[in-house]
């Protein structure tokens, strides 16, 4: 009886491997970027501090920086380039009414000391958006996902249309300080369940051969692509069999990703790993 009760109380994480619980101050992590095999950097979304945090592979907080010259209007994802620079996606746009979309570029935080880190500002707009907000059937301009590749940042929008269509736009902008017009390079329909199919994070593998998009319980894996539109490659849809508010994903090597979910009542605020093959 005691043995069976112990089994019944064990948390179920589906196909995800549980690594650790994040501290309570990181209950709304919205982006993660892995810099090496030991440290990952995370951010929180709207309503939280203008800070970037380092965690280890068990989810323990190691250090944090206040980001100078940056405001957390709605930070929704992290990306990093081959020089160790970190990019904060300040482009959350739930109501599709923002005209101040931006991305903050930080120097490699692993090399920084003190308590603050300087940010450069990249601003952009979507030329396809004509009204702020557009009508309900065109609520296509929220964004919670991006990655860096070959001098550009690739943004994947989050669908909020009513009725829900599951369609995401893929845009790219130069990873350079200044003001840019986002270029539409592709479109993707994930699935038709608004609870699971909206894109909440993205990353590209270190070798540039795999792109992952994240939903709440799903990973969309793209391989065998060429050019800007990775959705033209081979798609594999993966059900990780764990339904929580999963908001962050990053590669730690060419075959392993880290995932974090937000706190929701008694669930979430966990760090997981998943092996793609």
C-alpha positions in Angstrom: 0.0 0.0 0.0 2.8 2.5 1.0 4.7 1.6 -2.2 1.6 2.2 -4.4 0.9 5.5 -2.7 4.5 6.6 -3.3 4.2 5.8 -7.0 0.8 7.6 -7.3 2.3 10.8 -5.9 5.3 10.9 -8.2 4.9 13.8 -10.7 4.4 12.9 -14.3 6.4 14.8 -16.9 5.6 12.8 -20.0 8.6 12.3 -22.3 10.4 15.2 -20.7 13.3 14.6 -18.3 13.0 16.7 -15.1 16.2 18.5 -14.2 15.1 20.8 -11.4 12.8 23.4 -9.9 13.5 27.1 -10.5 13.5 29.5 -7.6 10.2 31.2 -6.8 11.5 34.6 -8.1 11.6 33.0 -11.6 8.0 31.9 -11.9 7.4 33.4 -15.3 10.4 32.5 -17.4 9.7 33.3 -21.0 13.1 32.7 -22.7 16.2 30.6 -22.3 19.6 30.6 -24.1 22.3 28.1 -23.4 25.9 29.5 -23.5 27.8 26.4 -22.5 27.3 23.0 -20.9 27.0 24.5 -17.4 25.1 27.9 -17.6 22.0 29.0 -19.3 20.5 32.5 -19.3 16.8 33.2 -18.8 14.4 36.2 -18.7 10.9 36.8 -17.5 8.0 38.4 -19.4 5.8 41.5 -18.9 5.5 42.9 -15.4 8.8 41.5 -14.2 12.2 43.1 -13.7 14.6 44.3 -16.5 17.0 41.5 -15.5 18.7 38.6 -17.1 19.5 35.5 -14.9 22.0 32.7 -15.0 20.9 29.2 -13.9 22.7 25.9 -13.8 21.6 22.5 -15.1 19.5 22.0 -12.0 17.6 25.3 -12.3 19.5 26.9 -9.4 20.1 30.7 -9.7 23.8 31.6 -10.1 23.8 35.3 -10.8 21.8 38.1 -12.4 22.3 41.4 -14.1 20.1 44.5 -14.5 19.9 45.4 -18.2 20.8 49.0 -18.7 19.0 51.1 -21.3 16.2 48.5 -21.6 12.6 48.3 -20.5 10.6 45.0 -20.1 7.6 46.0 -22.1 7.1 42.3 -22.7 10.3 40.2 -23.0 9.3 36.9 -24.6 12.4 35.0 -25.9 16.2 34.9 -25.8 18.6 34.1 -28.7 22.4 34.1 -28.9 25.0 34.3 -31.7 28.3 32.7 -32.4 30.2 35.5 -30.6 28.2 35.0 -27.3 26.0 38.1 -27.7 22.6 37.7 -26.2 19.4 39.1 -27.8 16.3 39.8 -25.7 13.0 39.8 -27.7 11.0 42.8 -26.4 8.2 42.0 -28.8 5.4 40.5 -26.9 2.2 42.0 -28.4 -0.8 40.2 -27.0 -3.3 42.9 -28.2 -1.5 43.5 -31.5 -1.4 47.2 -30.8 2.3 47.9 -30.1 4.3 50.3 -32.3 7.5 50.1 -30.1 8.7 46.5 -30.9 12.4 46.0 -30.2 15.2 43.6 -29.5 18.0 44.3 -27.0 21.5 43.1 -27.8 23.8 42.4 -24.9 27.5 41.5 -24.8 28.4 37.9 -23.7 27.1 38.0 -20.1 29.6 35.2 -19.1 32.4 37.8 -19.5 30.7 40.6 -17.5 31.3 41.6 -13.9 29.3 43.8 -11.6 25.6 44.0 -11.4 24.6 45.7 -14.6 25.0 44.9 -18.3 24.7 47.4 -21.2 22.1 47.0 -24.1 22.0 48.1 -27.7 18.6 48.6 -29.2 17.2 47.1 -32.4 13.8 48.4 -33.4 11.5 47.0 -36.2 8.0 46.9 -37.6 5.9 44.4 -39.6 5.0 46.0 -43.0 2.0 43.7 -43.3 0.3 45.2 -40.2 -1.7 48.2 -41.2 -4.0 48.7 -38.2 -3.2 48.7 -34.4 -4.9 46.5 -33.5 -6.2 44.8 -36.6 -9.5 43.1 -36.8 -9.9 39.8 -34.9 -9.3 37.6 -38.0 -5.9 39.3 -38.5 -4.4 39.2 -35.0 -1.1 37.8 -36.4 1.5 40.1 -34.9 2.2 38.9 -31.4 5.6 37.2 -31.1 7.2 35.0 -28.5 9.9 33.2 -30.5 13.1 33.9 -32.4 16.6 32.7 -33.1 19.9 34.0 -34.6 21.5 32.7 -37.8 24.1 34.2 -40.1 23.7 37.8 -39.1 19.9 37.8 -39.0 17.2 37.3 -36.4 14.3 35.1 -37.4 11.0 35.9 -35.7 8.1 33.4 -35.6 4.8 35.1 -34.7 2.1 33.8 -32.3 -1.4 33.4 -33.7 -4.2 35.1 -31.8 -6.8 35.2 -34.5 -10.5 34.6 -33.8 -11.5 32.1 -35.2 -8.1 30.5 -34.5 -6.2 29.4 -37.7 -2.9 28.2 -36.2 -0.9 30.2 -38.8 2.5 31.7 -37.9 4.5 34.2 -39.9 8.3 33.9 -40.2 10.1 37.2 -40.5 13.8 38.2 -40.5 15.6 41.4 -39.6 19.4 42.2 -39.4 20.9 41.6 -36.0 22.2 45.2 -36.0 21.5 48.3 -33.9 19.0 50.6 -35.7 15.5 50.6 -37.1 14.4 47.9 -39.6 11.5 46.7 -41.7 10.9 43.0 -41.0 10.9 40.8 -44.1 8.3 38.1 -44.4 10.1 34.9 -45.5 7.6 32.1 -44.7 4.4 30.9 -43.2 3.6 27.8 -41.1 0.4 26.3 -39.7 1.1 24.3 -36.6 -2.3 22.9 -35.6 -5.8 24.1 -34.7 -5.9 24.0 -30.9 -5.2 27.5 -29.5 -4.2 26.0 -26.1 -1.3 23.9 -27.6 -0.6 25.2 -31.1 0.5 28.8 -30.6 4.3 29.2 -30.9 5.9 30.2 -27.6 9.7 29.8 -28.3 12.2 28.8 -30.9 15.9 27.9 -31.5 18.3 26.6 -34.1 20.9 23.9 -33.4 24.6 24.8 -33.1 25.3 23.2 -36.5 22.4 25.2 -38.1 20.7 22.0 -39.3 17.7 21.8 -37.0 15.0 24.4 -36.0 12.6 23.7 -33.1 9.4 25.6 -32.4 7.7 25.1 -29.0 4.0 25.0 -28.0 2.4 23.9 -24.8 3.2 20.2 -25.0 4.5 20.1 -28.6 7.7 20.5 -30.4 7.9 21.1 -34.2 11.2 20.0 -35.5 12.4 21.1 -39.0 15.4 19.5 -40.8 16.7 19.3 -44.4 15.9 23.0 -45.1 17.8 25.5 -47.2 17.5 29.3 -47.3 15.5 31.5 -45.0 12.2 29.5 -45.0 13.0 26.5 -42.8 9.4 25.4 -43.0 10.1 24.1 -46.5 12.2 21.4 -44.9 11.2 18.1 -43.4 8.7 18.5 -40.4 8.4 16.2 -37.5 5.6 17.0 -34.9 6.5 15.8 -31.4 4.0 15.4 -28.6 6.1 15.5 -25.4 3.0 14.2 -23.4 3.2 16.9 -20.8 0.6 19.8 -20.8 1.9 22.8 -19.0 2.6 26.4 -20.0 5.9 25.8 -21.8 7.4 29.1 -22.8 11.1 28.5 -23.4 13.3 26.2 -25.4 17.0 26.2 -26.4 19.6 23.7 -27.8 22.4 22.6 -25.6 23.9 20.5 -28.4 22.8 19.4 -31.8 20.3 16.8 -30.4 19.3 18.0 -26.9 17.0 20.8 -25.9 16.2 22.5 -22.6 12.6 23.5 -21.9 11.1 25.6 -19.0 7.4 26.0 -18.1 5.9 28.9 -16.2 4.3 28.5 -12.8 0.6 27.8 -13.0 -1.1 26.9 -9.7 0.7 23.8 -8.5 2.4 23.0 -11.8 5.4 24.3 -13.7 8.5 26.4 -12.9 10.6 23.4 -13.9 13.6 22.9 -16.1 13.5 19.9 -18.4 15.6 18.3 -21.1 14.5 16.4 -24.2 16.4 14.3 -26.7 15.2 14.9 -30.2 16.3 11.5 -31.7 
